[in-house]
């Protein structure tokens, strides 16, 4: 039997949880105009939201749509402050439960995980497969095509229902999920701007993770969002995974592997994963990441931006990149 969430609807919609969610939500957003407007009548706004949830009259609103480029162009959908506050309230209750159901080697949007943990884990896995670099380690790297825009909402809800017995919570989640649709495709897609989308994406892909670990029985595997890697000393075994993975994803999750982002190479040749090109004994910054870093320090030559990038560069062999970054900082400051 699937593990079951013990929390009930009132745990999510209680005033206590809503106020705690507000404290988390406003971190880094206090200067945003829409947040300031909501905060002017904070008590009234939170109580009104609470009453609509108690009376079950709450209806998720629409989205503000815009594009960002970092590094590739992404379509962002931003909900109202009221709705985003609810997302945080939902996340506070659901994340700890679902996080326990995820595999260890899932690294996106999880506490004490993240990009750097994923990169370090890659190095550990490569060392295990290569027996400390005494034999060739092959890596199959895959990517989901249009991941967030392709998530099937009905399948997602069916997965959530397997773990959540409280029908009122399910109804609330359906309200949030159903508030968004991709163009020309009803019941498909999650908005990139929602905090809940990060959790739902991991819940969705956890079905694939579990299949990889328990059906394919792949020991050396890691995933970050829609990027995932398989490692083995046997190149042929990795080649056979491609068709199996494609079939599972299409049949069970209605997802497809990106045909132009499928790579099979040895660690000795360099494996591009999570912004770094990883080799047996070192890693270097991806060229596109370097260009984006230098372009941003030119536009925002602040100490905060500099320290952020110096922290990033501290995770690899980057003396030249560090020198270039410092040069750009002092020039444009």
Beta strands, then each sheet from edge to edge (+ up, - down):
strand 1: 63-69
strand 2: 73-79
strand 3: 138-143
strand 4: 221-224
strand 5: 227-232
strand 6: 263-266
strand 7: 271-273
strand 8: 276-278
strand 9: 283-285
sheet 1: 1+ 2-
sheet 2: 4+ 5- 3+ 6-
sheet 3: 7+ 8- 9+
end
